[in-house]
């Protein structure tokens, strides 16, 4: 064994060099160690499609209630109630049912013209600028405006909330999971307290009002309104998840279409192909590629014990590149058919998936109307490093 193959296989979700391009490491894991173990952080990891697809719905063994990002889980951070991403059934099912009533088809129908208007407002001033930043000028703006509208947050305050929420999930260069504290929740949630109290006295047609009016049925059958803490947690979760992942999806798609001009020209000529390009982007570069879980009971995989109390990382980003499931998986192809695991599977399938797809579709419909061509200025591009999402923090392009 020589060259790269002689290097010991090591995977660490906090290593920036690996995170910048995890696919070579994940490929080795799929082939050499499909059940990987990291002694430093006491986690196992599954990387093959068959394994990840099977275990994502297995909430009885692999629990979300202690956190679904490695930094929160590994540090035993106490998770407050109401954050759907960090809950297990039956509580998760009660809360998801509530939010499903909030994300109604009626609201989604109303959102599309607003998303388009947001895109037009951001893009029109850039037409003759010679270039722009897909993140700063679009990816970080339009999802923020959309979520802000849905929640009822005044437009003048949306950017400050987005920036503060983003800063809480960043991992500093060389960061360790020990750099996180319980304040990640309290500091995030407190941002919305003033809006919640104001909205309680000034109801409107928005998600905050719906949450303030909502009742849920507890496991014992009694009905009650949501507590203020629960309303705050829901609001913070929707705002954070809706901003970060959609911004990264837009950035990845912009980069991939720049690197594949023939496919970009196909989308320009036939915008009906854009939804397929979104699905391929989600497969090829998922914004949320690692799902952390707490092992709630002993399990056995590949003839080895996964002991209760350890941690499991389900690498859906790796599964999406498994040649056992996808032909020529490292090729970006907007005509590819077949599913991916980028929105999860089972009880934790992403509740905002329809909104993310809508936002990305409208964004690239509007971009391609204005610019048939763009090139990424990689000298000015910068990656984001968080424990929950991958993607570009800056993606300047020349038009």
C-alpha positions as CSV (number, residue, x, y, z in Angstrom):
1,X,0.0,0.0,0.0
2,X,1.5,3.3,-1.1
3,X,0.7,7.0,-1.4
4,X,-2.6,8.2,-0.1
5,X,-3.7,4.6,0.6
6,X,-0.9,4.3,3.2
7,X,-2.3,7.2,5.2
8,X,-4.4,6.0,8.2
9,X,-8.1,6.6,7.7
10,X,-9.3,9.3,10.0
11,X,-12.6,11.2,10.1
12,X,-13.3,14.1,12.4
13,X,-16.4,16.4,11.8
14,X,-14.5,19.3,13.5
15,X,-11.5,19.1,11.1
16,X,-11.8,22.0,8.7
17,X,-9.5,20.4,6.1
18,X,-11.7,17.3,6.0
19,X,-14.9,19.4,6.1
20,X,-13.8,21.4,3.0
21,X,-13.9,18.2,1.0
22,X,-15.0,15.2,3.0
23,X,-15.8,13.0,0.0
24,X,-12.4,11.3,-0.4
25,X,-12.5,10.3,3.3
26,X,-16.1,9.2,3.1
27,X,-15.3,7.1,0.1
28,X,-12.6,5.3,2.0
29,X,-14.9,4.8,4.9
30,X,-17.6,3.2,2.7
31,X,-15.0,0.8,1.2
32,X,-12.7,0.1,4.1
33,X,-14.6,0.7,7.3
34,X,-18.4,1.0,6.7
35,X,-18.8,1.1,10.5
36,X,-16.1,3.6,11.5
37,X,-15.1,4.4,15.1
38,X,-13.5,7.5,16.4
39,X,-12.0,7.0,19.8
40,X,-11.3,10.6,20.5
41,X,-15.0,11.5,20.5
42,X,-16.4,8.1,21.1
43,X,-18.6,8.0,18.0
44,X,-19.3,5.5,15.4
45,X,-20.3,6.5,11.8
46,X,-22.2,4.8,9.1
47,X,-21.4,5.9,5.5
48,X,-23.1,3.5,3.1
49,X,-26.5,4.4,1.6
50,X,-28.1,1.1,2.7
51,X,-27.0,1.6,6.3
52,X,-27.9,5.3,6.6
53,X,-31.3,4.9,4.9
54,X,-32.1,2.0,7.3
55,X,-31.0,3.7,10.5
56,X,-32.2,7.3,9.9
57,X,-35.8,6.2,10.7
58,X,-34.7,4.0,13.6
59,X,-35.4,6.5,16.4
60,X,-35.8,3.8,19.0
61,X,-32.1,3.1,18.8
62,X,-30.6,6.3,17.5
63,X,-32.1,9.2,19.4
64,X,-32.3,12.9,18.5
65,X,-33.4,14.1,21.9
66,X,-29.9,14.9,23.1
67,X,-29.0,16.8,20.0
68,X,-28.5,16.1,16.3
69,X,-25.3,18.1,15.8
70,X,-22.0,16.6,17.0
71,X,-21.0,19.7,19.1
72,X,-24.3,19.7,21.1
73,X,-24.4,15.9,21.5
74,X,-20.8,15.4,22.4
75,X,-20.9,18.1,25.1
76,X,-24.1,16.8,26.7
77,X,-25.8,20.2,26.3
78,X,-29.3,20.3,27.7
79,X,-31.8,20.8,24.9
80,X,-34.9,22.9,25.8
81,X,-38.3,21.6,24.8
82,X,-39.9,22.8,21.5
83,X,-36.9,22.3,19.2
84,X,-38.3,19.7,16.9
85,X,-34.9,18.7,15.4
86,X,-33.9,17.6,18.9
87,X,-36.9,15.6,20.0
88,X,-38.0,11.9,19.8
89,X,-41.5,10.5,19.7
90,X,-44.0,10.8,21.2
91,X,-43.2,14.4,22.0
92,X,-41.7,14.9,18.6
93,X,-44.9,13.7,16.9
94,X,-47.1,16.1,19.0
95,X,-44.9,19.1,18.1
96,X,-44.4,18.1,14.4
97,X,-48.2,17.8,14.0
98,X,-48.5,21.3,15.3
99,X,-45.9,22.7,12.9
100,X,-47.5,20.8,10.0
101,X,-50.6,22.8,10.6
102,X,-48.6,25.9,10.5
103,X,-46.8,25.1,7.3
104,X,-50.0,24.8,5.3
105,X,-50.4,24.6,1.5
106,X,-52.2,27.9,1.7
107,X,-49.2,29.6,3.1
108,X,-46.9,28.0,0.6
109,X,-49.1,29.3,-2.3
110,X,-48.9,32.7,-0.8
111,X,-45.1,32.5,-0.4
112,X,-44.0,32.1,-4.0
113,X,-44.8,35.6,-5.3
114,X,-43.2,37.0,-2.2
115,X,-40.0,35.0,-2.7
116,X,-39.9,36.1,-6.3
117,X,-40.3,39.7,-5.2
118,X,-37.5,39.3,-2.7
119,X,-35.3,37.9,-5.5
120,X,-36.1,40.7,-7.9
121,X,-35.4,43.3,-5.3
122,X,-32.0,41.8,-4.5
123,X,-30.9,41.0,-8.1
124,X,-32.1,43.9,-10.3
125,X,-29.6,46.4,-8.8
126,X,-26.8,43.9,-9.6
127,X,-27.5,43.4,-13.4
128,X,-24.8,45.8,-14.6
129,X,-22.4,45.4,-11.7
130,X,-20.2,42.9,-13.4
131,X,-20.6,40.4,-10.6
132,X,-22.1,39.7,-7.1
133,X,-21.8,37.4,-4.2
134,X,-24.4,34.5,-4.3
135,X,-24.4,34.3,-0.5
136,X,-24.2,37.9,0.6
137,X,-26.5,39.3,-2.1
138,X,-29.0,36.4,-2.5
139,X,-28.5,33.3,-0.4
140,X,-28.3,35.1,2.9
141,X,-31.0,37.6,2.0
142,X,-33.9,36.0,0.3
143,X,-34.4,33.1,2.8
144,X,-34.1,35.6,5.7
145,X,-36.8,37.8,4.1
146,X,-39.0,34.8,3.5
147,X,-38.7,33.4,7.1
148,X,-39.0,36.9,8.5
149,X,-42.3,37.4,6.6
150,X,-43.7,34.0,7.7
151,X,-42.8,34.7,11.3
152,X,-43.9,38.3,11.4
153,X,-40.4,39.8,12.2
154,X,-40.1,43.4,11.0
155,X,-37.8,43.7,7.9
156,X,-35.6,46.2,9.6
157,X,-34.7,43.6,12.3
158,X,-34.3,40.5,10.1
159,X,-30.6,40.9,9.2
160,X,-29.5,41.4,12.7
161,X,-31.3,38.3,13.8
162,X,-29.8,36.3,10.9
163,X,-26.3,37.4,11.7
164,X,-26.6,36.7,15.4
165,X,-28.1,33.3,14.8
166,X,-25.4,32.4,12.3
167,X,-22.6,33.4,14.7
168,X,-23.9,30.9,17.3
169,X,-23.4,27.9,15.1
170,X,-20.0,28.8,13.6
171,X,-17.1,26.7,14.5
172,X,-13.9,28.7,15.0
173,X,-10.8,27.7,13.1
174,X,-9.3,24.6,14.8
175,X,-12.4,24.6,17.0
176,X,-13.2,21.7,19.3
177,X,-16.7,20.7,20.4
178,X,-15.8,21.9,23.8
179,X,-16.0,25.5,22.6
180,X,-19.8,25.3,22.8
181,X,-21.9,26.0,25.9
182,X,-25.5,25.9,27.1
183,X,-25.7,29.6,26.0
184,X,-26.2,28.5,22.4
185,X,-29.9,27.9,23.2
186,X,-30.5,30.7,25.7
187,X,-28.8,33.4,23.6
188,X,-30.6,32.3,20.4
189,X,-34.0,32.1,22.0
190,X,-33.8,35.4,23.9
191,X,-33.5,37.2,20.5
192,X,-37.2,36.6,19.8
193,X,-38.7,37.3,23.3
194,X,-39.5,40.9,22.5
195,X,-41.2,40.0,19.2
196,X,-43.3,37.3,20.9
197,X,-44.6,39.5,23.6
198,X,-45.4,42.3,21.1
199,X,-47.2,39.8,18.8
200,X,-49.2,38.4,21.7
201,X,-50.9,41.8,21.9
202,X,-50.9,42.5,18.2
203,X,-52.0,39.3,16.4
204,X,-51.6,39.0,12.7
205,X,-51.6,36.4,9.9
206,X,-48.2,34.9,10.7
207,X,-46.5,31.9,12.3
208,X,-45.9,33.7,15.6
209,X,-49.6,34.4,16.0
210,X,-50.4,30.8,15.1
211,X,-48.0,29.5,17.7
212,X,-49.3,31.8,20.4
213,X,-52.9,30.6,19.6
214,X,-52.0,26.9,19.2
215,X,-53.0,24.2,21.5
216,X,-51.4,20.8,21.7
217,X,-52.6,17.5,23.2
218,X,-50.1,16.1,25.7
219,X,-49.4,12.4,26.0
220,X,-52.0,12.1,28.8
221,X,-54.7,13.5,26.5
222,X,-55.0,16.9,28.1
223,X,-55.0,20.0,25.8
224,X,-53.0,23.1,26.6
225,X,-51.6,26.2,24.9
226,X,-47.9,26.3,24.2
227,X,-45.7,27.8,26.9
228,X,-43.8,31.0,26.1
229,X,-40.6,28.9,26.2
230,X,-42.0,26.5,23.6
231,X,-43.1,29.4,21.3
232,X,-39.7,30.9,21.6
233,X,-38.0,27.6,20.8
234,X,-40.2,27.0,17.8
235,X,-39.6,30.5,16.5
236,X,-35.8,30.3,16.9
237,X,-35.7,26.8,15.3
238,X,-37.7,27.9,12.2
239,X,-35.6,31.1,11.8
240,X,-32.3,29.3,12.1
241,X,-33.0,26.2,10.0
242,X,-34.8,28.2,7.3
243,X,-32.0,30.6,6.8
244,X,-28.9,28.5,7.0
245,X,-29.6,25.4,5.0
246,X,-31.4,27.3,2.1
247,X,-28.5,29.8,1.9
248,X,-26.0,26.9,1.6
249,X,-28.2,25.1,-1.0
250,X,-28.2,28.3,-3.2
251,X,-24.5,28.7,-2.8
252,X,-23.7,25.1,-3.8
253,X,-26.0,25.2,-6.8
254,X,-24.5,28.5,-8.0
255,X,-21.0,26.9,-7.7
256,X,-22.0,23.7,-9.5
257,X,-23.7,25.5,-12.3
258,X,-20.6,27.7,-12.8
259,X,-18.4,24.6,-13.0
260,X,-20.8,22.9,-15.4
261,X,-21.7,25.6,-18.0
262,X,-23.3,23.1,-20.4
263,X,-25.9,22.1,-17.8
264,X,-26.4,25.8,-16.8
265,X,-27.2,26.6,-20.4
266,X,-29.7,23.8,-20.5
267,X,-31.5,25.3,-17.5
268,X,-31.4,28.7,-19.1
269,X,-33.1,27.3,-22.3
270,X,-35.6,25.2,-20.3
271,X,-36.4,26.4,-16.8
272,X,-38.6,23.3,-16.2
273,X,-35.3,21.4,-15.6
274,X,-34.5,23.6,-12.5
275,X,-36.3,21.3,-10.0
276,X,-34.2,18.4,-11.2
277,X,-31.1,20.4,-10.8
278,X,-32.1,21.3,-7.3
279,X,-32.5,17.6,-6.4
280,X,-29.1,16.8,-7.9
281,X,-27.5,19.6,-6.0
282,X,-29.0,18.3,-2.8
283,X,-27.6,14.8,-3.6
284,X,-24.2,16.0,-4.7
285,X,-23.6,18.7,-2.0
286,X,-26.1,18.4,0.8
287,X,-26.2,21.4,3.1
288,X,-26.7,19.1,6.1
289,X,-24.6,16.0,5.5
290,X,-24.1,14.7,9.0
291,X,-26.8,13.6,11.4
292,X,-25.7,12.9,15.0
293,X,-27.6,10.5,17.3
294,X,-27.4,9.2,20.8
295,X,-27.3,5.4,21.0
296,X,-30.2,4.6,23.4
297,X,-29.7,0.8,23.4
298,X,-27.1,-1.7,22.5
299,X,-27.0,-2.4,18.8
300,X,-24.9,-4.7,16.6
301,X,-23.6,-3.8,13.1
302,X,-21.0,-5.5,11.0
303,X,-20.5,-8.0,13.9
304,X,-19.5,-5.3,16.3
305,X,-21.3,-3.9,19.4
306,X,-22.5,-0.3,19.4
307,X,-22.9,0.2,23.1
308,X,-25.7,2.2,24.7
309,X,-24.5,5.7,25.7
310,X,-22.1,6.1,22.7
311,X,-22.7,8.4,19.7
312,X,-23.6,7.6,16.1
313,X,-23.1,9.8,13.1
314,X,-25.3,9.0,10.1
315,X,-23.4,10.4,7.1
316,X,-26.2,11.1,4.6
317,X,-23.7,13.2,2.6
318,X,-21.6,10.1,2.1
319,X,-24.6,7.9,1.4
320,X,-25.6,10.2,-1.5
321,X,-22.2,9.4,-3.2
322,X,-22.4,5.6,-2.7
323,X,-21.8,3.8,-6.0
324,X,-24.0,0.9,-4.8
325,X,-27.0,3.3,-5.0
326,X,-26.0,5.8,-7.7
327,X,-24.2,5.2,-11.0
328,X,-21.1,7.4,-11.4
329,X,-21.9,9.1,-8.1
330,X,-19.2,11.7,-8.2
331,X,-20.6,13.2,-11.5
332,X,-23.0,16.1,-11.2
333,X,-25.9,15.5,-13.6
334,X,-29.1,17.5,-13.6
335,X,-30.9,14.7,-15.5
336,X,-30.2,12.1,-12.8
337,X,-33.2,10.3,-11.4
338,X,-33.6,8.7,-8.0
339,X,-33.8,9.9,-4.5
340,X,-31.3,11.2,-2.0
341,X,-31.1,11.4,1.8
342,X,-30.4,15.1,2.1
343,X,-33.8,15.9,3.8
344,X,-33.5,12.9,6.1
345,X,-35.9,10.0,6.3
346,X,-38.7,8.9,8.7
347,X,-40.0,10.9,11.5
348,X,-37.3,13.6,11.1
349,X,-37.8,14.2,7.4
350,X,-37.3,17.9,6.9
351,X,-40.6,19.8,7.5
352,X,-39.3,22.7,5.5
353,X,-38.3,20.8,2.4
354,X,-41.1,22.2,0.2
355,X,-40.2,25.7,1.2
356,X,-36.5,25.2,0.5
357,X,-37.2,23.7,-2.9
358,X,-39.5,26.6,-3.7
359,X,-37.0,29.2,-2.7
360,X,-34.2,27.6,-4.7
361,X,-36.3,27.2,-7.8
362,X,-37.5,30.8,-7.8
363,X,-34.0,32.0,-7.1
364,X,-32.5,30.3,-10.1
365,X,-35.4,31.1,-12.3
366,X,-34.7,34.8,-11.6
367,X,-30.9,34.4,-11.8
368,X,-31.0,32.7,-15.1
369,X,-33.3,35.4,-16.6
370,X,-30.6,37.9,-15.9
371,X,-27.3,36.0,-16.4
372,X,-26.7,33.1,-18.8
373,X,-23.1,32.9,-17.6
374,X,-21.1,33.4,-14.4
375,X,-17.7,32.2,-13.1
376,X,-16.8,31.8,-9.4
377,X,-14.0,33.9,-8.1
378,X,-12.5,31.2,-6.0
379,X,-9.8,33.5,-4.7
380,X,-12.5,35.5,-2.9
381,X,-14.7,32.5,-1.9
382,X,-14.8,31.3,1.7
383,X,-16.4,28.3,3.2
384,X,-18.6,28.3,6.3
385,X,-17.6,25.9,9.1
386,X,-20.4,24.8,11.4
387,X,-21.3,21.5,13.1
388,X,-24.7,21.5,11.5
389,X,-24.3,22.7,7.8
390,X,-21.7,22.7,5.1
391,X,-21.4,25.3,2.4
392,X,-20.1,28.6,1.2
393,X,-20.0,31.7,3.5
394,X,-18.9,33.8,0.5
395,X,-19.3,33.0,-3.2
396,X,-18.4,35.9,-5.4
397,X,-19.0,35.4,-9.1
398,X,-18.1,37.4,-12.2
399,X,-20.9,37.9,-14.7
